[in-house]
Amino acid sequence: MTLDSYLLVGAALFSLGLIGALSHRNLIALLIGIELMMNAASLNLMAFNRFVVTDPTTGQIFVLIIIGLAAAEVAIFLSIILRIYRAYHDIDAEKLTKLSG
């Protein structure tokens, strides 16, 4: 595979994640869209690391940082979703207008 094919797959993943994050009202679907966008960024970083950069550890370190941030983001976001569900019995983003508790 060439760099162009990796970038094309990364752009497709990013666009699917963006469409998913902007079009769904469900908070879980929003989280999945954000994760797709982060995975697309990781794929692009690894593609550039393979074809452009001479030092192979540079891209790998950035991808490990992205994976760590994604894991922390999921943990925090799921705890917020659980708290919202316990308080309002719904996770529809458009129905949640009052978040004071």
N, C-alpha and C positions, 0 to 999 in steps of 0.2 A: 504494500500500500504506500501511496505517496503522501506528502504533506497535505496536498489539496483534498484528498479523500478524507483524511482525519479532520481537517477543518470543516468540511462539508457535513460530516456526521456530528461534529460539535455544534455547528450552527443549527442543524436540525433539532438536536436535543435542547439547545437553549431556546429556540423558538417554541417548541412544544411546552417547555417549562414556563415560558412567559405567557403563552396562551392559557395554560392551566392555572397560573397564579392570578391572572387578571379576569378570567371568565367564571370561575367557580365561586360560589358563595360559602361552601363548606370549608371550615378551617383546616380539616385534614387534607383536602384536595389542594388548598393553598400551600400547605407545607410540602406536599409532594412536588408541586410545581417549582418551588424554591430549591428543593433538593436536585431536581433535574437540571436547573440552571447552574448549580454549583458543580455537578458532575460534568457538565459540558465545559465549564471553565477548567476543570482538572484534566479533561481529555485534551483540550487545546494546549495546556501547559506541557503535558507529557509529549504531545506531538512536536511542539517547538523544541523541547528538550532533546528529542531523538534526532531531528533533522537539522537543527540550527546551532545549538549550543555545544561547545566542545567538552565542557565538564558535565558528566551525566548526573552528578548529585544535586545540581542546582534545581532542576525541575522536580526531582523527587522530593526534595525538602519542601518546596512550595505545595506540592500535592499532599504531603503528609500534614502540613498546616491546614490546608483546606478540609481534609478529612476530619481532623480534630475539631475545627470550627463547626463543621456540619454535625458532628456528634453532639457537641455542646448545644448547638441551636435546636436540634431535635429534642433533647432532654428538657430544655427550658420551654420550648414551644408546646410540647405535650403536657407539661405540668400546668401551663397557663390554660390550655384547652380543657383539661380535667377540672380545673378550678371554675372556669366559666360554665362548664356543663353542670357541675354541682350547684352552682348558684342560679342558673337560668333554665336548666333542663333543655338546652338547645345549643347547637354549635354553628348555627347559620349566622354568617358575618353581618348580613344586612339587618337582622333582627336585634343585634346587640348594639343598642344606642346608649344605654346607661351602664357604665362599667364601674360606678362607685359602689362600694359594698360595705 
